[in-house]
Amino acid sequence: MKRAVFFLICAFLLALTAFTPGCSREAEVAREVTVVGDDFGRQVAIPAVPERIISLTPSGTEILFALGLGPRVVGGTDYDNYPPEALTLPKVGDYENPNLENIVALEPDLVLADSIHQKAVEELENLGIPVLAFDPVSVAGVYDTILRIGAATGTMEAAEGLVAQMKSEVAALTAPLANLAEEDKPTVYYEVWYEPLITVGPQTYIHDMITLAGGRNIAADAQSPWPEYSLEVLIEKDPEVIIRPRVLMGIVMSEEQDFANRPGWENITAVREGRIYFVEDDLLSRPGPRCVQGLEKLVQILHPDLYPTE
């Protein structure tokens, strides 16, 4: 008899748990709808804590892992290479051309995209899949993006902690630059491509990084984010520092290239003085948590007297 009563009590408590808010996984996930704004100006409703997330950008993938969401990331792009766990993610295509069928097959309840993915965002939205597009063009924009992803994924506390840490590190790096005169800030040419010459203009993340690091982007007055330059204009601008990525979108750029052998380049100050630097593009072009490391590389390049390398 006592045994029967014991089992009846257990059954009653189990049934009570099933109907008590917060006591089951389903109830935990079924939170109030969260609305998050993205960089397309949309207000996106996310009805539950996302359990299956796909990232269409390497920077988005890095943010998700930094927030401890790695186990929930079910898909990424061909270019996702950090952290190492991202290499094993199912691929949904490259950064420029994600495959809609691959995305849908993975049954995501949240997709992170970029401004380049306008068509994909519209198609996913039509299928009822929540998708957020982020395209920060400054380090401050990275902070905001991390916080919005934190809000969307139920990891706001982790997001706030990560942003606070990043702000502290950036402040420490930039403090010695606060009183620099303009003439003490070297002019910089960041080469995105050689033939034709393409660099970074205003309203780009790399431009903001150069400025934060105490440099002057020679294309700060350009009319587009990714201006094409003529050799004549480049020679006229006469940059004191040239920076070029080692690897750009999977394409290995030769470090052995002799800039002095480029016709007309021998009189550019940066070439004449040997201030040409190849850097890890992922640290400078991905607006994510590792921007602090990218900024550190830049300040060491631009101000070796203030930031001597070991």
C-alpha positions as a printed NumPy array, in Angstrom:
array([[  0.   ,   0.   ,   0.   ],
       [  2.779,   2.42 ,   0.954],
       [  4.546,   1.559,  -2.314],
       [  1.403,   2.381,  -4.324],
       [  0.958,   5.7  ,  -2.532],
       [  4.615,   6.554,  -3.223],
       [  4.193,   6.006,  -6.969],
       [  0.953,   8.019,  -7.003],
       [  2.747,  10.943,  -5.361],
       [  5.603,  10.744,  -7.903],
       [  3.141,  10.694, -10.789],
       [  1.342,  13.716,  -9.364],
       [  4.591,  15.695,  -8.971],
       [  5.678,  14.77 , -12.512],
       [  2.367,  15.976, -13.934],
       [  2.575,  19.167, -11.896],
       [  6.072,  19.858, -13.246],
       [  4.862,  19.505, -16.814],
       [  2.431,  22.378, -16.309],
       [  4.594,  24.599, -14.133],
       [  6.3  ,  27.517, -15.985],
       [ 10.084,  27.183, -16.069],
       [ 10.095,  23.498, -15.064],
       [ 10.376,  21.994, -18.529],
       [ 12.679,  22.662, -21.47 ],
       [  9.678,  23.65 , -23.584],
       [  8.518,  26.187, -21.019],
       [ 12.064,  27.524, -20.673],
       [ 12.34 ,  28.088, -24.417],
       [  8.831,  29.516, -24.758],
       [  9.77 ,  32.97 , -23.536],
       [  8.038,  36.177, -24.501],
       [  8.675,  37.272, -28.085],
       [ 11.914,  39.251, -28.392],
       [ 12.078,  41.988, -31.022],
       [ 15.54 ,  42.982, -32.277],
       [ 16.374,  45.679, -34.802],
       [ 18.918,  44.973, -37.543],
       [ 20.956,  47.082, -39.958],
       [ 18.3  ,  46.832, -42.677],
       [ 16.071,  48.885, -40.384],
       [ 13.784,  45.917, -39.719],
       [ 12.305,  44.924, -36.37 ],
       [ 12.586,  41.133, -36.254],
       [ 10.412,  39.091, -33.913],
       [ 12.137,  36.067, -32.368],
       [  9.477,  33.944, -30.646],
       [ 11.754,  31.641, -28.65 ],
       [ 15.349,  31.277, -27.539],
       [ 17.093,  30.076, -30.74 ],
       [ 18.381,  26.526, -30.554],
       [ 19.544,  26.162, -34.18 ],
       [ 21.511,  29.148, -35.462],
       [ 23.146,  29.637, -38.859],
       [ 25.703,  32.365, -39.534],
       [ 26.278,  33.659, -43.064],
       [ 29.306,  35.733, -42.017],
       [ 32.613,  34.72 , -40.424],
       [ 32.336,  37.653, -38.015],
       [ 28.869,  36.532, -36.938],
       [ 30.216,  33.048, -36.327],
       [ 33.028,  34.427, -34.165],
       [ 30.54 ,  36.458, -32.121],
       [ 28.299,  33.436, -31.551],
       [ 31.189,  31.31 , -30.294],
       [ 32.47 ,  34.157, -28.112],
       [ 29.041,  34.262, -26.458],
       [ 29.246,  30.548, -25.678],
       [ 26.727,  29.614, -28.369],
       [ 28.942,  27.172, -30.27 ],
       [ 26.73 ,  24.126, -29.482],
       [ 23.744,  25.919, -31.002],
       [ 25.468,  26.909, -34.26 ],
       [ 24.378,  24.4  , -36.909],
       [ 25.78 ,  26.008, -40.058],
       [ 28.332,  28.493, -41.365],
       [ 30.175,  29.604, -44.498],
       [ 33.171,  28.239, -46.362],
       [ 35.284,  31.042, -44.868],
       [ 34.55 ,  30.292, -41.21 ],
       [ 37.922,  29.406, -39.686],
       [ 37.81 ,  30.779, -36.153],
       [ 37.569,  29.434, -33.554],
       [ 38.874,  26.045, -34.755],
       [ 35.492,  24.445, -33.95 ],
       [ 33.954,  26.576, -36.695],
       [ 35.883,  24.58 , -39.304],
       [ 33.67 ,  21.551, -38.669],
       [ 30.344,  23.349, -39.129],
       [ 28.074,  22.224, -41.982],
       [ 28.611,  24.69 , -44.835],
       [ 25.808,  26.649, -46.453],
       [ 27.936,  28.169, -49.223],
       [ 30.472,  30.961, -49.422],
       [ 30.114,  34.418, -47.94 ],
       [ 28.828,  36.06 , -51.113],
       [ 26.497,  33.286, -52.258],
       [ 24.842,  31.298, -49.469],
       [ 22.76 ,  28.332, -50.634],
       [ 19.12 ,  28.752, -49.619],
       [ 18.349,  25.021, -49.885],
       [ 21.242,  24.168, -47.589],
       [ 20.082,  26.757, -45.078],
       [ 16.475,  25.533, -45.03 ],
       [ 17.57 ,  21.883, -44.763],
       [ 19.338,  22.661, -41.481],
       [ 16.041,  23.909, -39.991],
       [ 17.384,  27.082, -38.331],
       [ 15.315,  29.149, -35.938],
       [ 17.672,  32.123, -36.396],
       [ 20.002,  33.196, -39.217],
       [ 22.645,  35.938, -38.972],
       [ 23.384,  37.744, -42.232],
       [ 25.163,  40.801, -43.655],
       [ 24.053,  43.71 , -45.845],
       [ 25.41 ,  41.786, -48.844],
       [ 22.672,  39.188, -48.306],
       [ 19.651,  41.309, -49.225],
       [ 18.123,  38.641, -51.482],
       [ 18.745,  35.806, -49.019],
       [ 17.247,  37.85 , -46.185],
       [ 14.069,  38.462, -48.185],
       [ 13.755,  34.793, -49.168],
       [ 14.291,  33.551, -45.609],
       [ 11.87 ,  36.123, -44.283],
       [  9.24 ,  34.873, -46.754],
       [  9.776,  31.353, -45.409],
       [  9.104,  32.532, -41.871],
       [ 12.698,  32.064, -40.673],
       [ 13.903,  34.881, -38.388],
       [ 16.976,  36.512, -39.931],
       [ 19.021,  39.444, -38.65 ],
       [ 21.401,  41.409, -40.892],
       [ 24.324,  43.242, -39.283],
       [ 26.968,  45.327, -41.036],
       [ 28.915,  47.399, -38.481],
       [ 31.208,  50.022, -40.002],
       [ 32.995,  50.931, -36.778],
       [ 34.28 ,  49.35 , -33.592],
       [ 31.399,  51.027, -31.729],
       [ 29.107,  49.294, -34.221],
       [ 30.688,  45.958, -33.295],
       [ 29.773,  46.533, -29.658],
       [ 26.181,  47.279, -30.654],
       [ 26.009,  44.209, -32.898],
       [ 27.241,  41.93 , -30.106],
       [ 24.606,  43.325, -27.736],
       [ 21.82 ,  42.828, -30.265],
       [ 22.923,  39.254, -30.938],
       [ 22.993,  38.729, -27.181],
       [ 19.407,  39.992, -26.94 ],
       [ 18.298,  37.752, -29.804],
       [ 19.905,  34.613, -28.394],
       [ 19.16 ,  34.992, -24.711],
       [ 22.815,  35.62 , -23.82 ],
       [ 22.632,  39.288, -22.861],
       [ 24.737,  38.888, -19.742],
       [ 27.558,  37.266, -21.715],
       [ 27.253,  39.949, -24.416],
       [ 27.488,  42.772, -21.911],
       [ 30.527,  41.15 , -20.292],
       [ 32.257,  40.688, -23.65 ],
       [ 31.603,  44.282, -24.719],
       [ 32.834,  45.649, -21.377],
       [ 36.063,  43.667, -21.726],
       [ 36.583,  44.829, -25.325],
       [ 35.962,  48.477, -24.422],
       [ 38.484,  48.255, -21.605],
       [ 41.147,  46.756, -23.88 ],
       [ 40.511,  49.284, -26.654],
       [ 40.713,  52.152, -24.166],
       [ 44.08 ,  50.873, -22.907],
       [ 45.412,  50.613, -26.474],
       [ 44.268,  54.042, -27.6  ],
       [ 45.028,  56.058, -24.449],
       [ 48.658,  56.834, -25.482],
       [ 47.35 ,  58.196, -28.812],
       [ 44.934,  60.708, -27.321],
       [ 47.227,  63.732, -27.549],
       [ 48.882,  63.   , -30.888],
       [ 49.04 ,  65.943, -33.282],
       [ 47.655,  65.325, -36.764],
       [ 51.115,  65.528, -38.304],
       [ 52.249,  62.725, -36.008],
       [ 49.62 ,  60.395, -37.408],
       [ 51.089,  58.598, -40.455],
       [ 49.122,  58.537, -43.691],
       [ 47.997,  55.017, -44.627],
       [ 47.138,  53.254, -47.862],
       [ 45.316,  49.963, -47.227],
       [ 45.443,  47.928, -50.429],
       [ 42.403,  45.737, -50.925],
       [ 43.375,  44.886, -54.51 ],
       [ 46.206,  45.689, -56.916],
       [ 44.773,  45.492, -60.437],
       [ 42.839,  47.709, -60.306],
       [ 43.955,  49.564, -57.205],
       [ 41.172,  49.35 , -54.61 ],
       [ 41.367,  50.703, -51.089],
       [ 39.072,  51.459, -48.15 ],
       [ 37.117,  54.688, -47.968],
       [ 35.02 ,  56.29 , -45.232],
       [ 32.104,  54.429, -43.693],
       [ 34.084,  51.195, -43.58 ],
       [ 35.189,  49.189, -40.595],
       [ 38.858,  49.185, -41.669],
       [ 38.828,  52.988, -42.034],
       [ 37.582,  53.252, -38.449],
       [ 40.297,  50.857, -37.262],
       [ 43.016,  52.924, -38.975],
       [ 41.662,  56.094, -37.376],
       [ 41.446,  54.517, -33.908],
       [ 45.027,  53.28 , -34.269],
       [ 46.291,  56.814, -34.817],
       [ 46.564,  56.8  , -38.59 ],
       [ 45.181,  58.917, -41.42 ],
       [ 43.525,  56.987, -44.222],
       [ 44.53 ,  58.647, -47.521],
       [ 41.089,  57.718, -48.923],
       [ 39.135,  59.355, -46.103],
       [ 37.748,  61.851, -48.642],
       [ 36.565,  59.192, -51.107],
       [ 32.959,  59.185, -52.299],
       [ 32.491,  55.431, -51.879],
       [ 33.39 ,  52.828, -49.245],
       [ 35.663,  50.89 , -51.618],
       [ 37.155,  53.437, -54.03 ],
       [ 39.215,  52.526, -57.062],
       [ 42.414,  54.546, -57.209],
       [ 44.601,  55.613, -60.084],
       [ 48.373,  55.431, -59.731],
       [ 48.55 ,  59.176, -60.264],
       [ 46.274,  59.87 , -57.288],
       [ 48.152,  57.378, -55.118],
       [ 51.489,  59.018, -55.918],
       [ 49.97 ,  62.419, -55.187],
       [ 48.642,  61.195, -51.818],
       [ 52.102,  59.714, -51.084],
       [ 51.232,  57.401, -48.148],
       [ 53.798,  56.929, -45.41 ],
       [ 52.578,  53.399, -44.639],
       [ 51.177,  50.682, -46.909],
       [ 49.195,  47.796, -45.419],
       [ 48.066,  44.764, -47.339],
       [ 46.319,  41.533, -46.239],
       [ 48.183,  38.234, -46.372],
       [ 45.024,  36.377, -47.319],
       [ 41.954,  38.066, -48.789],
       [ 38.697,  36.086, -48.979],
       [ 40.635,  32.846, -49.25 ],
       [ 43.137,  34.172, -51.816],
       [ 46.752,  34.082, -50.623],
       [ 48.53 ,  37.367, -51.351],
       [ 52.262,  37.017, -51.931],
       [ 54.454,  38.58 , -49.26 ],
       [ 57.377,  38.403, -51.652],
       [ 55.924,  40.998, -53.975],
       [ 58.392,  43.855, -54.414],
       [ 56.439,  47.094, -54.354],
       [ 59.523,  48.955, -55.566],
       [ 59.275,  47.048, -58.855],
       [ 55.811,  48.37 , -59.516],
       [ 56.249,  51.081, -62.148],
       [ 56.005,  54.514, -60.576],
       [ 55.905,  53.268, -56.994],
       [ 59.579,  53.789, -56.214],
       [ 59.038,  57.4  , -55.165],
       [ 56.177,  56.716, -52.742],
       [ 57.393,  57.382, -49.21 ],
       [ 56.181,  54.064, -47.794],
       [ 58.006,  52.133, -50.535],
       [ 61.144,  54.217, -50.314],
       [ 61.322,  53.829, -46.522],
       [ 60.255,  50.189, -46.47 ],
       [ 57.11 ,  50.733, -44.402],
       [ 55.061,  48.022, -46.104],
       [ 53.227,  45.556, -43.882],
       [ 51.339,  42.355, -44.608],
       [ 48.752,  41.588, -41.947],
       [ 46.217,  38.901, -41.139],
       [ 43.121,  40.18 , -42.89 ],
       [ 40.752,  38.303, -40.555],
       [ 41.851,  40.5  , -37.653],
       [ 41.239,  43.744, -39.537],
       [ 38.282,  43.089, -41.806],
       [ 36.034,  41.01 , -39.535],
       [ 33.954,  43.229, -37.266],
       [ 33.9  ,  40.873, -34.326],
       [ 35.509,  40.133, -30.942],
       [ 39.033,  39.901, -32.377],
       [ 38.979,  43.544, -33.488],
       [ 41.013,  44.278, -30.349],
       [ 43.823,  42.082, -31.675],
       [ 43.58 ,  43.773, -35.064],
       [ 43.759,  47.197, -33.458],
       [ 46.837,  46.146, -31.505],
       [ 48.569,  45.09 , -34.752],
       [ 47.737,  48.447, -36.336],
       [ 49.025,  50.592, -33.484],
       [ 52.25 ,  48.574, -33.414],
       [ 52.67 ,  49.225, -37.153],
       [ 51.757,  52.91 , -37.084],
       [ 53.436,  53.864, -33.789],
       [ 56.314,  51.48 , -33.103],
       [ 57.841,  54.066, -30.754],
       [ 54.768,  53.874, -28.495],
       [ 54.093,  50.17 , -28.982],
       [ 57.377,  48.3  , -29.445],
       [ 56.994,  44.669, -30.482],
       [ 58.937,  41.964, -28.725]])
